[in-house]
Amino acid sequence: MNSYRYFENKECKYYPCHKGLENGSNCLFCYCPMYNMTDCLGYPKYMEKNGKQIKVCTDCNFPHKEENYDLVMKKLKDSMF
């Protein structure tokens, strides 16, 4: 089912992009819109590279779960104001 809330691209060479998403992944947020947020809704890890903290979202699949669409959209809306 592809719609404005959910899009799945099984032909992508990176599909599935995260472990645990083999049975369905919302590709709408392929590049996480919360990446630049320090208080994102996911569960990132951080590593140091060249003296800087880098956010690592490899093990996070929060924005790719269909049921989290409304939460992601609310977070984005709230962060604008």
N, C-alpha and C positions, 0 to 999 in steps of 0.2 A: 504494500500500500504506500504510494508516494503522494504527499500532499504538502501544504505549506507548513505543517507541523512535523512531518516525518518524511525523510528521503533516504533510501538505501541504495547504494551503488555497489552491487556485488561484483561488477566487472573492474572495479578499481584495483590496481596492482597492489595496494596496501591493505585491501579488505581481507580479513578483519584487522583493524588497526590496533586493537588492544585485546589482550587475553580476556576470555569470558564473554566476548561478543560474537562468537561464531554463529549463534542462532538469531541474529538480528542486531543491527546497529543503525542508529540514526546518524546519517552522514551529513545532515543539515549543518551541524556545527563541527565540520571536519577540522577546522582550525578553531580551537576553543576561544569563544568570545570573552572568556573570563581569564585568559592567560595573564594579562597585565594587572589583574586584581590581586592584592595581597590577601583578601578575604573571600576568595572564590568558594563556590559551593562544593567543589571536588575535594580530592585528597592527594594533593601534589606532594612531592618530596623536593628537597633542595640540595644542591651540591655546589661546591666552590670550583670555579674555573677562572684562572687568571686573576685571582684575587676578588672575584665577584660572585655573589650568590646567584645561581641559575635555578629557575623553577623547572622541575622535571615532572612531566605529566604522563609518562609512559605507562604507569600502572593505574591511571585514573580513567574511568569510562563514564563518569557522571553525565556529561553533556550528550553522550551517545545513547543513553537509555531513553526510549520513547516517553516514559512516564515523567521524565524530568524537564520536558519542554517548558511547561508553565513556570517552573521554578527558575530556570535559566532566564526566561524572558522577563520575569519580575525582577530578578537581580540586575539585569541590564538596565531596565527602566529606572529602578531605584538609584542606580549609580550615576544616572544622568542628572539627578537633582540634588 
